[in-house]
Amino acid sequence: MQQRRPTRQIVLGDERVGFVRIGGGLPNRDGTPTVPAPVSVQTMTAGYTHDAEKCVAEINKLAAAGADVVRVAVPEKKDTDALREILPRVRVPIVADVHFHFQRALEAVEAGVHKIRLNPGNINDRAQVIDVIQACKAKGLPIRVGVNEGSIIERRDKQKRMKELGAVFGEHKHGYLLAIMITKLEEYLDIFYEQDFHDISISAKSMDATIVIDAYTEISKRFDHPLHLGVTHAGPKETGCIRSIAALSALLCNGVGDTVRISYANDPIYEVQDGLELLYSLGLRTRRGVDLIACPTCGRIQVDLFTLVQDVRKSLERIELPLKVAVMGCVVNGPGEAEGADVAVFAGDRRGIIYVQGERVANVPEEQILERLMQECVAFEEKVKRGEAKLGEKKVDILPPDPIGELGSGFDKIAAGKVEHVPVGVSVGRS
């Protein structure tokens, strides 16, 4: 992991919803120092903003799932009108996503939104951009400038479009596209600098993970603004998660990126969950809730592990603290995993042995594993809250049990002649 790249810091929110800081490490323009903020997680509502009741419900659901910032689309005036009803009823900073109509940005600012997102490919009239900049400047609102692969190519001027497309889809597609994205970004930001406006974040998205990595890497060398990472139109969750994590983890591990949105053609709550899990896994955020680990598929599993893991995952949603819980399907890897977990179970012949911080507390049949494991998790969380235990504090070393002693056939039974001992490489039942 590389040290986080220092940036200028932007702040969005208000006293009622709270403030979210993005980026940091470089002094503010008045010279006051800033500390890099934790990488934040963003998402976007899937419903219509003008349906205020459903929009409020969706925003609050996403915020409860852990979203730090939620973006809403405002393509029509009825959407910006609805913001006046929506904003007082939510508890998370709201970004207005503006396309084509700069007037929607002005209306959103007036309604009290916390940030504006502009796309240079769609709103490029200089006077209109300046109007938006001045409105945000007067209210102290930041602006995200987002250059997307899908909108950065010229659309109105056919000759210019064909020239740009020829460059992009020519032999050196990758380099030409990066050049177009960065050039248009520089031209757009010049307008902001001329207006002495610097509360800016930048995004440069593509559906191609390698382009995303290269684009943000190059942009990070040229600008000191915080970067909003994402892979656009990544597809369904099943494939989009791989495409997104491939790009975002590479950038974050190299210190690039200050806020993330993982984009799926699915319920945006999955974007929040997976974005947080990415940051937890890289140590960029303090985990909230259980860290559940489980062993993979193999021929040693002796219980219905996959059902058990899903049942455990759902049941653990009630746990608030970041307990590490291990669910192992056999005695081969189970002891080692149990040794590092706060609460763990590893299974044998339709049974499970449960440990709490290395101390064995139960040996139960398969049908009782879930209930007893949850009892131990809840009890241990209460002990931590009372100050009687600490997370991640191993107390004893776990010795692997007799592989089948309590859980199956066992070396002791072999030694006693109760089970045939077949040396490795010797087949049984064949002449």
C-alpha positions in Angstrom: 0.0 0.0 0.0 1.3 3.4 -1.0 0.8 6.5 1.1 -2.3 8.4 0.1 -1.7 11.1 -2.4 -2.2 14.6 -0.8 -4.9 16.8 -2.3 -6.8 19.9 -1.7 -9.8 19.1 0.5 -13.4 19.7 -0.3 -16.3 19.7 2.3 -20.0 19.0 1.6 -22.9 18.9 3.9 -24.4 21.2 6.6 -25.0 21.2 10.3 -28.2 19.1 10.0 -26.9 16.3 7.8 -23.3 16.5 9.0 -20.2 17.2 6.9 -18.2 14.9 4.7 -14.6 15.8 3.9 -13.1 14.4 0.7 -9.3 14.4 0.2 -6.9 16.4 2.2 -3.2 16.6 3.1 -2.5 19.9 1.3 -3.1 23.2 2.9 -6.4 25.1 2.2 -6.0 28.2 0.1 -5.9 30.3 3.2 -3.0 28.3 4.4 -4.7 26.2 7.1 -3.5 22.6 7.2 -5.8 19.6 6.3 -5.7 16.0 7.3 -6.6 13.4 4.7 -10.1 12.3 5.3 -11.1 8.6 5.1 -12.0 7.4 1.6 -15.7 7.9 1.4 -18.4 5.8 -0.3 -21.0 7.3 -2.7 -23.9 5.9 -4.6 -26.8 7.2 -6.7 -30.5 6.6 -6.3 -32.2 4.5 -8.9 -35.7 6.0 -8.7 -37.1 9.3 -10.0 -36.2 12.3 -7.9 -39.5 13.9 -8.6 -41.2 11.0 -6.7 -40.2 12.6 -3.4 -41.6 10.0 -1.1 -39.8 7.1 -2.8 -36.7 9.2 -3.2 -36.5 10.0 0.5 -37.1 6.3 1.4 -34.3 5.2 -1.0 -31.8 7.8 0.2 -32.4 6.9 3.9 -32.0 3.2 3.1 -28.7 3.9 1.4 -27.5 6.1 4.2 -28.4 3.4 6.7 -26.4 0.9 4.7 -23.3 3.2 5.1 -23.4 5.6 2.1 -21.5 8.8 3.0 -22.9 10.7 0.1 -25.9 10.1 -2.2 -26.3 11.5 -5.7 -29.7 12.1 -7.3 -30.5 12.9 -11.0 -32.2 16.2 -11.8 -33.0 16.0 -15.5 -36.2 18.1 -15.3 -37.5 21.0 -13.3 -39.9 18.8 -11.4 -36.8 17.0 -10.0 -35.2 20.1 -8.7 -38.6 21.3 -7.3 -38.8 18.0 -5.4 -35.4 18.7 -3.7 -37.1 21.2 -1.5 -39.2 18.4 -0.1 -36.5 15.8 -0.1 -33.5 17.6 1.5 -35.1 18.4 4.9 -36.0 14.7 5.4 -32.6 13.0 4.8 -29.5 12.8 6.9 -26.7 12.5 4.3 -25.2 15.1 1.9 -26.9 15.1 -1.5 -25.3 15.7 -4.8 -27.4 16.9 -7.8 -26.4 15.2 -11.0 -26.8 17.7 -13.8 -26.9 16.9 -17.5 -27.6 19.1 -20.5 -29.5 21.9 -18.7 -27.4 24.2 -16.6 -30.5 25.8 -15.2 -31.1 22.5 -13.3 -27.8 23.2 -11.5 -28.9 26.7 -10.5 -32.3 25.4 -9.3 -30.6 22.6 -7.3 -28.3 25.1 -5.6 -31.2 27.3 -4.7 -33.0 24.3 -3.3 -30.2 23.7 -0.9 -28.3 20.7 -2.4 -24.8 20.1 -1.1 -22.8 19.6 -4.3 -23.2 19.8 -8.0 -21.9 17.3 -10.6 -21.2 18.7 -14.1 -20.1 16.8 -17.2 -17.9 18.8 -19.7 -19.2 16.6 -22.5 -22.8 17.8 -21.9 -22.6 21.4 -20.5 -19.8 23.2 -22.2 -21.2 26.7 -22.9 -18.7 29.0 -21.1 -21.3 31.5 -19.9 -23.5 28.7 -18.5 -20.6 27.1 -16.7 -19.7 30.4 -15.2 -23.2 30.9 -14.0 -23.1 27.6 -12.2 -19.7 28.3 -10.7 -20.8 31.6 -9.3 -23.9 30.2 -7.8 -21.9 27.4 -6.1 -19.3 29.9 -5.0 -21.9 32.1 -3.4 -23.2 29.1 -1.4 -19.8 27.5 -0.7 -20.7 24.4 -2.6 -18.1 22.1 -4.3 -18.5 20.9 -7.9 -17.5 17.5 -9.3 -16.2 17.7 -12.9 -16.8 14.3 -14.4 -15.4 13.2 -17.8 -16.9 9.9 -18.9 -15.8 7.9 -21.9 -19.4 7.7 -23.0 -20.0 11.5 -23.2 -16.6 13.0 -23.8 -16.6 12.4 -27.6 -18.2 15.2 -29.6 -21.8 14.6 -30.5 -23.2 17.7 -32.2 -20.4 18.5 -34.7 -20.4 15.4 -37.0 -17.0 16.1 -38.6 -15.4 16.7 -35.3 -17.1 13.6 -33.9 -15.8 11.4 -36.7 -12.3 12.8 -36.2 -12.4 12.0 -32.5 -13.9 8.6 -33.0 -11.3 7.8 -35.6 -8.6 8.7 -33.1 -10.2 6.7 -30.3 -10.9 3.6 -32.3 -7.7 3.7 -34.3 -4.6 1.6 -33.7 -3.8 3.5 -30.5 -7.2 3.7 -28.9 -6.1 3.8 -25.4 -3.6 6.7 -25.7 -5.9 8.8 -27.9 -8.8 8.4 -25.5 -6.7 9.4 -22.5 -5.5 12.4 -24.4 -9.0 13.5 -25.3 -10.2 13.1 -21.7 -7.3 15.0 -20.2 -7.4 17.7 -22.8 -11.1 18.4 -22.3 -10.7 18.2 -18.5 -7.9 20.8 -18.6 -9.9 23.1 -20.9 -13.0 22.9 -18.6 -11.0 23.5 -15.4 -9.4 26.6 -16.9 -12.9 28.2 -16.7 -13.1 27.3 -13.0 -9.6 28.7 -12.3 -10.4 31.9 -14.1 -13.3 32.4 -11.7 -11.0 31.6 -8.8 -13.1 28.5 -7.9 -11.1 25.6 -6.5 -13.6 23.5 -4.5 -13.5 20.8 -7.2 -13.3 17.0 -7.3 -12.6 15.1 -10.6 -13.7 11.8 -12.1 -12.6 10.2 -15.4 -14.6 7.0 -15.9 -14.7 4.3 -18.5 -16.0 0.7 -18.6 -12.5 -0.5 -19.3 -10.7 -1.1 -16.1 -7.3 -0.5 -17.6 -8.3 2.9 -19.1 -9.7 3.8 -15.6 -6.4 3.0 -14.0 -4.3 4.9 -16.5 -6.7 7.9 -16.7 -6.7 8.5 -12.9 -3.0 7.8 -12.6 -2.2 10.5 -15.2 -4.8 12.9 -13.8 -3.3 12.5 -10.3 0.0 13.7 -11.6 -1.5 16.9 -13.2 -4.1 18.1 -10.6 -4.2 18.4 -6.8 -7.9 18.0 -6.6 -9.5 15.0 -4.8 -10.4 12.2 -7.2 -13.8 10.4 -7.4 -13.1 6.8 -8.5 -15.4 4.7 -10.5 -15.9 2.3 -13.5 -18.9 3.5 -15.4 -21.6 1.2 -17.0 -19.8 -1.7 -15.4 -22.7 -4.1 -16.0 -24.6 -6.4 -13.6 -23.2 -7.0 -10.1 -22.0 -10.5 -11.0 -19.4 -9.1 -13.5 -19.4 -5.4 -12.6 -17.9 -6.1 -9.2 -14.9 -7.7 -10.7 -14.4 -5.0 -13.3 -14.8 -2.3 -10.6 -12.6 -3.8 -8.0 -9.9 -4.6 -10.6 -9.6 -0.8 -11.3 -10.3 0.7 -7.9 -8.1 -1.5 -5.8 -5.2 -1.0 -8.1 -5.6 2.8 -7.8 -6.2 2.8 -4.0 -3.3 0.6 -3.3 -1.1 3.2 -5.1 -2.5 6.0 -3.0 -4.8 7.4 -5.7 -8.5 8.1 -4.9 -10.4 9.9 -2.2 -14.0 8.8 -2.7 -15.5 5.8 -4.6 -18.7 4.7 -6.3 -19.0 1.2 -7.5 -21.7 1.2 -10.3 -24.0 -1.7 -10.9 -27.1 -2.3 -13.0 -28.8 -3.4 -9.8 -30.1 -2.1 -6.5 -27.6 0.6 -5.4 -27.5 -0.8 -1.9 -25.0 -3.4 -3.3 -22.8 -0.5 -4.5 -22.6 0.8 -0.9 -22.0 -2.7 0.6 -19.3 -3.6 -1.9 -17.7 -0.2 -1.8 -17.4 -0.4 2.0 -16.1 -4.0 1.8 -13.4 -2.9 -0.6 -12.2 -0.1 1.8 -12.4 -2.4 4.8 -10.3 -5.0 3.0 -7.6 -2.5 2.1 -7.6 -1.1 5.6 -8.8 2.3 4.4 -11.9 2.4 6.6 -12.6 1.1 10.1 -14.9 -1.8 9.7 -18.5 -1.5 10.9 -20.2 -4.8 11.7 -18.9 -8.3 11.5 -15.9 -9.5 9.4 -17.1 -12.9 8.3 -14.7 -15.3 6.8 -15.4 -18.8 5.5 -13.5 -21.6 3.8 -13.9 -22.3 0.1 -15.4 -25.3 -1.7 -13.5 -28.6 -1.2 -14.1 -32.3 -0.8 -13.4 -32.2 3.0 -16.6 -30.3 4.0 -18.8 -32.4 6.3 -21.7 -30.1 6.9 -23.9 -28.0 4.6 -21.4 -25.2 4.8 -22.8 -22.9 2.1 -26.3 -22.7 3.7 -24.7 -22.3 7.1 -22.5 -19.4 5.9 -25.5 -17.5 4.4 -27.6 -18.1 7.5 -24.7 -16.8 9.7 -24.2 -13.8 7.5 -27.9 -12.8 7.8 -28.0 -13.4 11.5 -24.9 -11.4 12.1 -26.4 -8.2 10.7 -27.5 -7.4 14.3 -23.9 -7.2 15.5 -22.5 -3.7 15.6 -18.9 -4.2 16.5 -16.3 -5.5 14.0 -16.1 -9.0 15.3 -14.1 -11.4 13.2 -16.1 -14.6 12.8 -14.8 -17.7 11.1 -17.0 -20.5 9.7 -14.9 -23.5 8.6 -16.1 -26.7 7.1 -13.5 -29.1 8.3 -10.7 -29.7 10.8 -7.8 -29.1 8.3 -7.9 -25.3 8.2 -10.4 -24.8 11.0 -8.0 -24.6 13.9 -5.8 -22.0 12.2 -8.8 -19.8 11.3 -10.3 -20.2 14.7 -7.1 -19.1 16.3 -7.2 -15.7 14.6 -11.0 -15.1 14.9 -12.9 -13.7 17.8 -15.6 -16.3 17.4 -15.2 -19.4 15.2 -16.7 -22.7 14.3 -15.1 -25.6 12.5 -17.0 -28.6 11.5 -16.5 -32.3 11.4 -18.8 -35.3 10.9 -22.1 -33.3 11.1 -20.9 -31.4 14.2 -19.2 -28.2 15.0 -16.7 -27.1 17.6 -17.1 -23.4 18.6 -14.3 -21.2 19.9 -14.3 -17.7 21.4 -10.9 -16.1 21.1 -9.1 -19.4 21.1 -11.0 -21.0 24.0 -13.3 -23.9 23.2 -16.8 -23.3 24.4 -19.1 -25.8 22.7 -19.3 -29.0 20.6 -22.8 -29.2 19.1 -24.6 -31.2 16.3 -25.0 -29.5 12.9 -28.5 -28.4 13.5 -27.5 -26.4 16.6 -24.4 -24.7 15.1 -26.2 -21.5 13.9 -28.1 -20.9 17.2 -25.1 -21.6 19.4 -22.7 -19.6 17.3 -25.0 -16.6 17.4 -25.4 -16.9 21.2 -21.6 -16.8 21.5 -21.3 -13.8 19.1 -23.9 -11.8 21.0 -22.4 -12.7 24.4 -18.9 -11.8 23.3 -20.1 -8.4 21.8 -21.7 -7.6 25.1 -18.5 -8.4 26.9 -16.5 -6.1 24.6 -19.0 -3.3 25.2 -18.7 -3.8 28.9 -14.9 -3.6 28.7 -14.4 -7.2 29.7 -12.8 -8.3 26.4 -11.0 -6.8 23.5 -11.5 -7.5 19.8 -8.6 -9.5 18.2 -7.2 -10.6 21.5 -6.1 -14.3 21.3 -5.9 -16.0 24.6 -4.7 -19.5 23.9 -3.2 -21.6 21.1 -5.6 -24.0 19.5 -4.3 -27.5 19.0 -5.9 -29.3 16.1 -8.2 -32.0 17.4 -8.0 -35.6 16.6 -9.4 -35.4 13.0 -12.2 -37.8 13.8 -11.9 -38.2 17.6 -15.0 -36.2 18.5 -15.7 -35.3 14.9 -15.2 -38.6 13.1 -12.9 -41.7 12.9 -9.7 -40.3 14.5 -6.1 -41.3 14.8 -6.8 -42.8 18.2 -9.3 -45.2 16.7 -6.8 -46.1 14.0 -4.2 -46.8 16.7 -6.7 -48.9 18.6 -7.3 -51.0 15.6 -10.9 -49.9 15.3 -10.4 -48.3 11.9 -8.2 -49.7 9.2 -5.1 -47.6 8.5 -4.5 -47.3 4.8 -1.1 -45.9 3.9 -0.9 -43.1 1.3 -0.8 -44.5 -2.2 -2.4 -47.8 -1.4 -5.7 -48.5 -3.0 -8.5 -50.3 -1.2 -10.9 -52.9 -2.5 -9.0 -53.6 -5.8 -7.0 -56.6 -6.8 
